[in-house]
Amino acid sequence: MATSNSDGTIHLFDQNTGLCIKKYQADIYISSIVFSPYNNDLLFSCGSAINRVETDNGTLSTLVELKDLFIDEIQFINENKLLVN
């Protein structure tokens, strides 16, 4: 399970114990967060960008930036498509 805070902190929790096992700092407001169906990476939206956290090494990267748009929500609608709202 993953959560995000308005300060850009992402917490990853163990589902069995409920304990926080990892913490990532994006330093920007995160409006939506979702696990990738392909691996354990987290995708999150902030402003006009969709970003990724590689949970195995903690690397943060921007996947795409949509100019002049605010991304409120992202979700996978099947294994091959990402819905952006």
Backbone bond lengths (Angstrom), bond angles and torsions (degrees), N, CA, C in turn:
res aa  C-N    CA-C-N  psi(-1)  N-CA   C-N-CA  omega(-1)  CA-C   N-CA-C  phi
1 M - - - 1.432 - - 1.525 107.73 -
2 A 1.323 115.93 143.51 1.461 120.92 178.68 1.521 109.61 -130.94
3 T 1.332 115.49 146.56 1.456 121.97 175.12 1.527 108.37 -132.45
4 S 1.323 115.10 159.76 1.463 119.64 174.91 1.522 108.86 -132.96
5 N 1.327 115.07 152.19 1.458 122.07 178.98 1.517 109.56 -114.00
6 S 1.312 116.67 163.77 1.467 121.12 -179.44 1.529 112.62 -64.62
7 D 1.331 117.63 -17.70 1.471 120.33 178.46 1.525 112.60 -86.48
8 G 1.342 117.59 2.60 1.455 121.34 178.33 1.517 114.70 90.68
9 T 1.319 117.52 9.52 1.459 120.98 178.34 1.521 109.82 -85.58
10 I 1.325 116.13 132.15 1.457 122.58 176.03 1.527 107.72 -111.82
11 H 1.326 116.24 128.17 1.463 121.61 177.72 1.523 109.09 -112.93
12 L 1.319 115.40 134.93 1.456 122.18 176.22 1.525 107.23 -110.82
13 F 1.345 116.55 126.89 1.462 121.79 -174.95 1.517 111.67 -114.44
14 D 1.322 116.00 147.21 1.453 122.27 171.41 1.524 107.60 -75.21
15 Q 1.314 117.54 125.24 1.468 120.74 -176.41 1.519 112.45 -68.20
16 N 1.308 118.27 -27.71 1.472 120.80 -177.97 1.518 112.50 -79.69
17 T 1.334 116.77 -40.44 1.461 119.51 -175.39 1.525 113.38 -101.00
18 G 1.351 117.20 -21.02 1.454 121.29 -176.30 1.519 113.51 77.75
19 L 1.327 117.11 7.21 1.455 121.45 -178.96 1.525 111.14 -87.86
20 C 1.325 115.97 144.69 1.455 121.62 176.37 1.525 108.10 -71.60
21 I 1.342 116.41 123.71 1.458 119.98 -178.11 1.527 113.04 -107.38
22 K 1.345 117.08 -20.96 1.457 120.79 176.85 1.515 109.55 -150.01
23 K 1.324 114.29 153.09 1.457 120.81 178.94 1.528 107.82 -137.04
24 Y 1.325 116.11 134.15 1.459 122.29 178.62 1.523 108.18 -124.68
25 Q 1.314 116.57 147.00 1.456 121.11 -179.05 1.521 110.39 -117.83
26 A 1.335 117.23 113.20 1.460 122.11 179.13 1.521 111.77 -95.08
27 D 1.330 117.85 -18.17 1.470 123.31 177.34 1.523 113.83 60.39
28 I 1.308 117.84 28.52 1.460 121.91 177.65 1.534 107.60 -154.36
29 Y 1.328 116.57 151.41 1.467 121.23 179.17 1.530 110.28 -58.82
30 I 1.324 116.88 129.41 1.463 122.79 -179.97 1.521 108.13 -108.46
31 S 1.334 116.49 123.50 1.466 119.96 -177.37 1.526 113.09 -95.54
32 S 1.331 117.97 -21.54 1.461 120.79 -177.95 1.523 109.13 -156.75
33 I 1.335 116.20 146.91 1.464 120.62 179.41 1.527 108.47 -143.75
34 V 1.340 116.58 141.36 1.458 120.92 -177.69 1.532 109.03 -153.18
35 F 1.331 116.55 146.25 1.459 120.93 174.09 1.521 109.52 -78.53
36 S 1.320 116.52 141.85 1.457 121.90 174.07 1.525 108.96 -72.33
37 P 1.346 118.43 138.12 1.465 119.82 177.64 1.534 112.58 -75.34
38 Y 1.328 117.45 -7.72 1.459 121.41 -176.61 1.518 113.76 -91.66
39 N 1.332 116.70 -26.90 1.460 121.93 -178.19 1.523 107.36 -158.35
40 N 1.290 118.18 -164.03 1.465 121.24 -179.62 1.520 113.34 -92.93
41 D 1.323 117.73 11.57 1.457 120.41 179.49 1.523 110.74 -67.31
42 L 1.332 115.17 151.14 1.455 122.02 175.34 1.519 108.53 -105.45
43 L 1.316 117.08 134.40 1.455 121.83 171.22 1.519 107.02 -106.67
44 F 1.334 116.01 139.29 1.458 118.66 177.91 1.515 109.87 -142.82
45 S 1.332 114.59 150.02 1.458 119.97 178.64 1.519 109.34 -106.69
46 C 1.319 113.85 142.21 1.458 120.99 175.60 1.516 107.47 -151.11
47 G 1.325 115.52 118.26 1.459 120.00 -177.23 1.511 111.13 63.90
48 S 1.316 116.93 -119.41 1.473 121.05 -178.04 1.522 112.03 -104.80
49 A 1.330 118.16 14.05 1.465 121.19 -174.46 1.520 112.46 -120.62
50 I 1.334 114.69 151.13 1.458 122.80 168.71 1.521 105.81 -111.17
51 N 1.319 115.24 125.07 1.460 122.02 -175.26 1.519 110.56 -119.61
52 R 1.334 114.28 166.47 1.473 119.90 -179.34 1.524 109.39 -132.38
53 V 1.339 114.67 141.87 1.458 122.07 168.37 1.518 106.24 -112.56
54 E 1.320 117.18 120.12 1.459 121.25 173.20 1.523 106.66 -81.63
55 T 1.328 117.18 106.50 1.461 121.06 -171.02 1.523 112.88 -68.86
56 D 1.325 118.15 -19.99 1.464 118.88 179.32 1.526 112.87 -74.66
57 N 1.364 117.42 -27.58 1.463 119.18 -178.96 1.534 114.11 -131.03
58 G 1.338 118.23 -3.01 1.453 122.05 176.57 1.518 115.77 80.19
59 T 1.332 117.96 8.11 1.457 121.65 -179.30 1.518 110.72 -69.85
60 L 1.339 116.10 130.19 1.468 122.74 175.57 1.521 108.47 -104.42
61 S 1.339 117.44 134.37 1.460 121.00 178.05 1.525 110.10 -147.98
62 T 1.326 116.00 154.84 1.460 121.97 176.15 1.516 108.74 -91.57
63 L 1.346 116.45 127.27 1.460 121.37 178.52 1.514 111.38 -87.14
64 V 1.336 116.25 -44.43 1.465 120.62 -178.95 1.527 108.97 -155.28
65 E 1.313 115.83 147.08 1.463 120.64 173.39 1.518 108.05 -126.72
66 L 1.325 115.46 126.39 1.459 122.57 -178.57 1.518 108.12 -102.58
67 K 1.288 117.36 105.54 1.470 122.21 -175.34 1.529 111.43 -61.46
68 D 1.307 116.36 141.03 1.469 124.67 175.43 1.524 114.21 63.61
69 L 1.322 118.64 19.57 1.463 122.18 177.43 1.523 109.38 -126.92
70 F 1.336 116.10 150.27 1.458 121.36 172.78 1.518 107.33 -110.22
71 I 1.315 116.99 123.54 1.469 121.77 179.94 1.520 108.01 -91.18
72 D 1.312 115.79 115.28 1.457 121.84 -177.95 1.521 111.79 -90.92
73 E 1.339 116.45 -34.33 1.461 120.02 -173.89 1.518 110.36 -152.12
74 I 1.332 115.60 142.72 1.461 121.50 171.37 1.521 108.06 -129.52
75 Q 1.322 116.24 146.02 1.457 121.25 175.94 1.514 109.68 -159.51
76 F 1.325 115.64 151.12 1.453 120.29 174.81 1.519 108.05 -86.64
77 I 1.343 116.73 129.77 1.464 119.89 178.17 1.523 110.82 -99.10
78 N 1.302 117.14 -17.00 1.453 124.30 166.71 1.519 106.46 -163.64
79 E 1.305 118.45 -173.39 1.465 120.29 -175.31 1.517 113.71 -65.77
80 N 1.313 118.08 -20.60 1.460 120.34 -172.67 1.526 114.91 -110.45
81 K 1.343 118.35 -6.22 1.457 119.76 -173.73 1.522 111.40 -130.89
82 L 1.321 114.09 137.03 1.459 122.22 176.30 1.524 107.87 -110.47
83 L 1.317 116.43 124.72 1.462 121.77 178.51 1.522 108.64 -92.64
84 V 1.327 116.31 127.87 1.459 123.16 179.80 1.510 108.34 -116.86
85 N 1.317 117.39 127.15 1.455 122.06 -179.23 1.518 109.27 -117.43
